[in-house]
């Protein structure tokens, strides 16, 4: 057990490790099943990190943040109280997201999804993407920039709701003081942040949001995945971002496995949003990217009754009514298994049978 003390003087005992990241470790809290604690042993700037967490705790009681935290379940693992140890380690208490959500990869990746969410369909992916866009839009509206938006920080559930953890990496202001986000994650960094010390902004978040939406709708496929078609060596997703190698904007720029989901499965409206973000203009001029609210509207529109249909061979193969054929059957024939068949399917008013 690790003995910690909060700013109010209360003692908290921490138990098992339930997660860890690049900076901190998350523990259970003795006697508090709805809470966990994050400790950061060696923050880059210890004093600034302590002030950051104290500010977040304080802002959690302000009207703008109370609005973000309203609803059940809460979408944000917001710092509730600062913690410290006798050794000087800093951290905070937060809600245990596992009580209401699954790690984001359980809806993002086909193998994990089949095990944890066997009844999920493409309609679930649409709802999850829309919920994520709404969460990002709500944070932006209250003056927060996520900065390090990536699957490892996200949570989801069977209803398509999303949540965000690692709140201590948000970029925000408190009075005249700005707490920047300097975290970078390969494959989840906007072009202007790759190999750069530039601070993220809302447009940076919106680039990564588009990446995540693409992955949700394309069975986990990253929009910049693929071997360069011109024969040059593959280095990384970020290198493909820099060079504009993206199937959705230039089908001849990358070579993908035959089993990859077909690009034509996307509705035209969403394809247009992706092109705005991943095309030359969106990569070069962040101001031209659709904001998170635009993504939320577009995704919710595609989830409305009458916009989705189900394959007559497999009820789990849900797709847009704009496509007269089933893209998931096509993918299975090429060796892909993004959406597995299920024995039974509950009724779904969003889906129109052909």
Secondary structure by P-SEA (a helix, b strand, c coil): cbbbbcccbbbbbbcccccccccbbbbbbcccccbbbbbbcccccaaaaaaaaaaaaaacccaaaaaaacccccccccccbbbbcccccccccccccccccccccccccaaaaaaccccccaaaaaaaaaaaaaaaaaaaaacccccccccccbbbcccbbbbbcccccbbbbccccccccccccccccccccccccccccaaaaaaaaaaaaaaaaaccccccccccccccccccaaaaaaaccccccccccccccccccccccccaaaaaaaaaaccccccccccccccaaaaaaaaaaaaccccbbbbcccccccccccccccaaaaaaaaccccbbbbcccccccccccc
